Amino acid sequence: MLQEYFQDSLDASQAKKEAQKLTFYPMMFQASRVMRSLGILQEVYENRRKGITPEEIANKLKLPYYGVNLLLETGLTIGLVHLKEENIYTLSNMGYFLLIDKATIVNLNFSHDVCYKAMYHLEESIKKELPCGLKEIGMGEATTIYPGLSKLKEPIKSSWFDFDHYYSDKAFPVAMKIIFEDSPKYVVDIGGNTGRWSIECCKFDENVNMLIVDLPGQLEKAMKNIGEMNFQDRISGIARDVLSDNFNLPGDVDVIWMSQFLDCFSEDQILLILSNIRNTINENTSVYILELFWDRQKDIEAAYCLQGTSLYFTAVANGNSKMYHSRDLYELIKRAGMEVITDVDNVGEFHTLLKCKKTN
Ligand SMILES: C[S@@+](CC[C@H](N)C(=O)[O-])C[C@H]1O[C@@H](n2cnc3c(N)ncnc32)[C@H](O)[C@@H]1O
């Protein structure tokens, strides 16, 4: 666990300043995003050596001087730009990363397109344990985001999938090497989403067959992707809600794989899913759980992003799940009648891979 969590790291004066800054975070977030989307940051970047004035940027981008000047002044206090001399701007290190860093851009688009308006309903979501913000992304009638994932409107859909894939893509190659050490022949990918992991497994090992379990809309999309990659003979699918009564899996499975999946459920639901899995597997089956635990992160910034993601689960995804502390999952695994055999941190950069077996 990070040491920062065990201390109050700010003195009174710093604390007051931080509290005051916090009150304007939503506006500063939008100002930063707009500086990027209007091309202002790009202009400052391209002219970073000699610097550039607000008038020059306004003329070049054909934008009103008022707005460009305002955003640059605001960018000074956010730290995105700084002055070379009076009224001549250049890019700061922070501005550079907001402009080009993939993780930053993926997080920014997710926060804006998927979460921003929904967060207005956070208080109601917390009180009701319901994703009251779902209506802000056009899913007012739904109780979770998942059945409608494949039908989300743009740019919400791309921002959601880019966010999901960015993190799992980093972890998949490392995790794959670990899982295939035992040469599994039959792997079940629960919450297989777009089929990405199953397709990569088939490319990695020509002897493996895969089964994807996901909700109908998402499974249809996955099977389409699988067909396009010509893996339909080795990857099959079951359209199933893992919370429904008819949970069962084939008995001869070597590996059950769940990546960024259990965080989509409440603790009670995770216990149900893990208990159902436990009741269908045998002693030889390995259950792999790839998760992002906030207590296992190397720095406070990574943990901060995970806490932000938890707020998405509250107000948008389902109202009752989150990015868990590893202790919570350990407890649920034990209660479900399984034990953790190996525990590997820093898979990719942020993930933990747990290998579990059924206890007798
Ligand atoms: C966050 S995505 C994870 C995708 C993928 N495993 C990865 O690592 O990128 C969660 C997946 O679980 C599926 N899912 C959510 N609730 C489900 C349920 N009740 N039954 C079956 N699948 C579900 C979603 O459709 C989605 O594909």
PDBQT file of the ligand as one rigid body, heavy atoms in Angstrom, charges set to zero:
ROOT
HETATM    1  C1  LIG A 401     -14.909  -4.111 -18.869  1.00  0.00    +0.000 C 
HETATM    2  S1  LIG A 401     -15.303  -5.272 -20.094  1.00  0.00    +0.000 S 
HETATM    3  C2  LIG A 401     -13.866  -6.288 -20.082  1.00  0.00    +0.000 C 
HETATM    4  C3  LIG A 401     -13.510  -6.742 -21.426  1.00  0.00    +0.000 C 
HETATM    5  C4  LIG A 401     -12.280  -7.622 -21.615  1.00  0.00    +0.000 C 
HETATM    6  N1  LIG A 401     -12.336  -8.839 -20.830  1.00  0.00    +0.000 N 
HETATM    7  C5  LIG A 401     -11.013  -6.859 -21.382  1.00  0.00    +0.000 C 
HETATM    8  O1  LIG A 401     -10.222  -7.224 -20.531  1.00  0.00    +0.000 OA
HETATM    9  O2  LIG A 401     -10.789  -5.855 -22.096  1.00  0.00    +0.000 OA
HETATM   10  C6  LIG A 401     -16.516  -6.273 -19.294  1.00  0.00    +0.000 C 
HETATM   11  C7  LIG A 401     -17.197  -7.283 -20.190  1.00  0.00    +0.000 C 
HETATM   12  O3  LIG A 401     -18.087  -8.059 -19.378  1.00  0.00    +0.000 OA
HETATM   13  C8  LIG A 401     -19.325  -8.214 -20.035  1.00  0.00    +0.000 C 
HETATM   14  N2  LIG A 401     -20.385  -8.352 -19.031  1.00  0.00    +0.000 N 
HETATM   15  C9  LIG A 401     -20.835  -7.413 -18.165  1.00  0.00    +0.000 A 
HETATM   16  N3  LIG A 401     -21.832  -7.896 -17.424  1.00  0.00    +0.000 NA
HETATM   17  C10 LIG A 401     -22.026  -9.183 -17.811  1.00  0.00    +0.000 A 
HETATM   18  C11 LIG A 401     -22.914 -10.206 -17.403  1.00  0.00    +0.000 A 
HETATM   19  N4  LIG A 401     -23.821  -9.987 -16.441  1.00  0.00    +0.000 N 
HETATM   20  N5  LIG A 401     -22.816 -11.425 -18.015  1.00  0.00    +0.000 NA
HETATM   21  C12 LIG A 401     -21.910 -11.647 -18.982  1.00  0.00    +0.000 A 
HETATM   22  N6  LIG A 401     -21.021 -10.705 -19.413  1.00  0.00    +0.000 NA
HETATM   23  C13 LIG A 401     -21.097  -9.494 -18.837  1.00  0.00    +0.000 A 
HETATM   24  C14 LIG A 401     -19.464  -6.944 -20.850  1.00  0.00    +0.000 C 
HETATM   25  O4  LIG A 401     -20.370  -7.095 -21.919  1.00  0.00    +0.000 OA
HETATM   26  C15 LIG A 401     -18.021  -6.688 -21.302  1.00  0.00    +0.000 C 
HETATM   27  O5  LIG A 401     -17.759  -7.343 -22.505  1.00  0.00    +0.000 OA
ENDROOT
TORSDOF 0
